[in-house]
């Protein structure tokens, strides 16, 4: 990879010669401006305002416009002679936990490459120290005419540096949050949690730029003279009052369907229903007989148990309706015997 800056990392009294290379690249498709009438390229020409002549890149320098409109020329030699220790040095000023760096400050990312064999030892020392401390290094450096803030961390076996915005370059959040007071119900939070759990995690390497692919397909179809079918515009529902619960429920279902979970749940539910539900005709046909058999089967062991007695113990006295029935039967037997005895006794004759 081509280096864009050569310098050194200042790590206390240790100096590590390094080369700075871009860690990222843009894959966005760029367009040219054309003249709609004939398709000709539109180009910008750099013209001097004084003599109205076009100038080349070698004739162009830097200048600062003062408040009164006058231009103060600034050369590269002027900037190079500034009394800054960071002019050609990435100066480490502190080591902090990564959580102390606000992600809003993150800017362009670079790889730091050891510049030459002698730089390998101190480079490796700094890399391993960062790994073991589980911290990041905060540094200052100068690039493209200004001093910048950076964060050094380890990526695989390489020291990477993220350019950071200065804290005063981060805007405050005033006026960004909703101005109206909104209350969120527990049910809505539960559904949001369910949706988050259903979506789960993602392999970042599988994500890609759908818009770029669509633009490439459009360019290919235009070049070949084929017509490209326009995509259906989706209704985003902007500005509409929505039922948040219903939308969340639909989102959970859609996420499960995308992962194939909905089909599995439907199969499990269907098999459970077949196992438990009996047809009405079958229940009418077997209902009475089955109930009687069940009652008879359950009554038989209880009767047998009642007849058994534990050795050495008197049988338990029967109470309630059964005792009353037995008592009534005894009384009726006595009355019947008494009546029979009276009928059987011979009557005395009147003559005697």
Secondary structure, 3 states (H helix, E strand, C coil): CCCCEEEEEEECCEEEEEEEEECCCCCCCCCCCECCCCCCECCCCCECCCCCCECCHHHCCEEEECCCCCEEEECHHHHHCCCCCCCCEEEEEEEECHHHCCHHHEEEEEEEEECCCCHHHHHHHHHHHHHHHCCEEEEEEEECCEEEEEEEEEECCEEEEEEECCHHHCCCCCCCCCCCCCCCCHHHHHHHHHHHHHHCCCCHHHCCCHHHHHHHHHHHHHHHCCCCCCCCCCCCCCCCCCCHHHHHHHHHHHHHHHHCHHHHHHHHHHHHHHHHCCCHHHHHHHHHHHHHHHHHHHHHHHHHHHHCCCCCCCCCCCCCHHHHHHHHHHHHHHHHHHHHHHHHCCCCCCCC
